[in-house]
Amino acid sequence: MLNSINIYAFYYKESEIPIQNDHYIPILAGKKLHNNPNPMQGDDSGESISEKNPWYSELTGIYWVWKNTNQDITGCCHYRRYFTAKHSTAKFPLTRFLFFMPGRYVKKTGLIYTRNTTWIKKMAITDEEIVKIFRNHDAILPEKRKFKRSVREQYVRHHSANDLIIIEDIIRTIYSEYLDSYYSTLNNNWLYTNNMFILSNIHFQKFMEWWFKILFEFEKRIDLKDYKEYQERILGFLGERLLTVWFIHEKLKIKELPLIYMKMLKNG
């Protein structure tokens, strides 16, 4: 089992790599769009949607992992965000000042901010910790991010309400059994954000098939050119909502963990 765990950290440009070993693998998402050569493994080989990175964000990297790798447990994280099993963010607010001094502090629930790359290497989740968690759980996800308003209201406030209507129609058409979970997600005031997870292969394969089938169908029904600047990452934003829908519906036993967020990296 230890030899069958890979955690993929997705980058969007050349940057410092704080963790790289046999099981933490950096991936340059959207590499097909980069003009300058970069030795980092990209998402542009084999079966790939690398050229869609402006709209799919880290999901082009996740798609590449799905189609071109094979391991018993697959993890997906960001180049500045890593799961940790060694700290709970609930402990940090009481000692915020003490942790601010060495460069570690909590800014919001579920995120432990740091500028210390040496500390991140010590705190990032290990293979042994993953195996231990999976003895009693089916998945590892970030701690829920809570909003002041419902997920529907939060989305409409920052994006287009029509996006949610299209997604609803797609789910009703091809995955109608997930419709109640979709409504539940929109009515909740929390999400599993960042498109991050650690899953065993059986659940990973099922989730990927479901996730990308909906996202690709959404892409067919809209014009990507209509989404500009911040909105350009539309498929990434919808991916977070859909991820939450899937996990609510599947009722897997989830272990929620905080994320260490490296605020600053060289060239990052």
Helices and strands as residue ranges (DSSP letters): G 2-4, E 5-11, E 24-28, G 31-33, G 50-52, H 53-56, H 59-68, E 73-78, E 81-83, G 89-91, G 93-95, H 96-100, E 104-108, E 111-114, H 117-123, H 127-133, E 139-142, E 145-146, H 151-158, H 161-174, G 176-178, H 179-187, E 190-191, E 197-200, H 201-221, G 224-226, G 229-233, H 234-250, E 254-257, E 259-262
